Amino acid sequence: MSPVSETLPSRRSPLVVAGGVFVAFLLSSCANALIAVLAHALGAPEDFGPLEPSSYVFLTALGVLAGSAGWALVRRFSPDPERLLRRLVPSVVVLSCVPDFFLFGEGEVTGVVALLVMHVAVAAIAVPTYRRVMPLSSAR
């Protein structure tokens, strides 16, 4: 591969991007289902709403879609998207965890920790997928 092709982002078709985002959603939802099952097995309250599939699947879809939109915007408008995303992604994940800390009364420690792990799991699945279907250039 030539040095030029390694630095310039290649353009993927909208179908490939949509398919990648959908795969990220499916894999993230499966990971979150496993986390929820483990959390319940470890003592999270059975009636803790955020660990119900209807809640976390919807929020997973919302997070993956918002992440892909943000990725695309940064990719398009930032002069150095790699550098920006290296800071932005962890910051957004940490900020997305803040509301979970208000659920300790409802979900106890196990339920809240499960939610925090879900955020990290979704990012760990979605970011490599975005990188694959919406590649970045290191600098323009």
N, C-alpha and C positions, 0 to 999 in steps of 0.2 A: 504494500500500500504506500502511496506517495505521501510525503509530509503535508502536502496541501489537502489531500482528502482526509487526513487525520485531524486537521484543525477546523475545517469548515463543516457546519452541521449539514447533514443530508436531509432532504425533505421527504417525509413519509406521506403517503396518501391519507386522507381523512379516515378512510375505512381501517387502515392499519392502526392509526392513533386511537380511534374509537374502540377497536378490538383490544388493544393493549390496556386501555383504561378499564374496559369491562373485565378483562382477566384480572387486573389488579383488584377490582371490586370483589370478584368472586373469591380470589385467594385470601383477601383481607377478611371477608365475611366468614370464611371457613376457619381462619386463624382465630377470629374473635369468638366464634362458636366454641372452639376448643378451650379458649381462655375462660369463657363463661361457665362451661361444664366443670373445668378444674376449680374455678372459684367457688362454685356451689359445693363441690366435693370437699373443699377445704373450709367450709363453714360460712360462706356468704349467705345472707338471708335469701330464702327462696322467693320472697315477694319483692325483691329489690328490682324495680322497674328497668333501670339501665342495663341490667344483665338479661333482659328478655329479648328474644330474637327480633321482635317487631321494633324495638328501640335501637339496638346496636346495628342492625342491618341498614335501617334508614340513615342513621348517622354515619355509618361507614360509606354509604353511597354519596352522601353529602360531602364528606371529607375528601374522598377520592376525586370527585368531580371538582370541588373547589381547588384541590391541590393541582389537578391537571390544568385548570384554567390559569392559576397563578404561575405554574411552570411555563405555560405557553406565553404568557405576557412577559415574564422575565426573559425568556428565550428570545422573544421578538424585540424588546425595547432596551434591554441592558447592554451596555458596551462590553461587559465582562460577566455573562450570566453564571458561569461556573463559580466565580468568586462570590457573587451575590447570593446564590443558592446555598453555598457552603455555610453561610451565616443565617440566611432566612429560614431554611427548613428546620433546623433545630429550634430556632426562636419561635416559629409558629407551632411546633409540636409542644413546646413548654407552655406557651400561652393557651393552647387548646386544652391543657390539663387543668388549668386554674379552676373552672367550674366544678370539676370532680371533687375538689377539696371541700366543697360546701355540702357534700353528700355523706360525710362520715356518720352523721346521726342515723341516716336511713340504711346505708350499705355497710356500715362498720368498716374496719380496716381492710378485711379481705375483699369486700366488694369494691372499695375505692381503689385499692392496689390493682385489682383486675382491670378496672377502667383505664388506669394509667398505663398498664402494660398493653392494653388494646391500642392506645394512641401510638405507642412506639411500634407495635406490630404492623399497623396500617402504613406508617411511614417507611418501615423497613421493607415492605412489599411494594408500595407504590413508587417510591423514589427510583429504584432500579428499573422499574417498568417505564416510568416517564423518560428516564435516561435512554432507554432502548428505543422507544417509539418517537421521542422528541429529543434527539441528541443535541448537545450544546457545543458551542465553540468556546475555547478558553479566553479568547480575546478577538475583537474585530478590528 
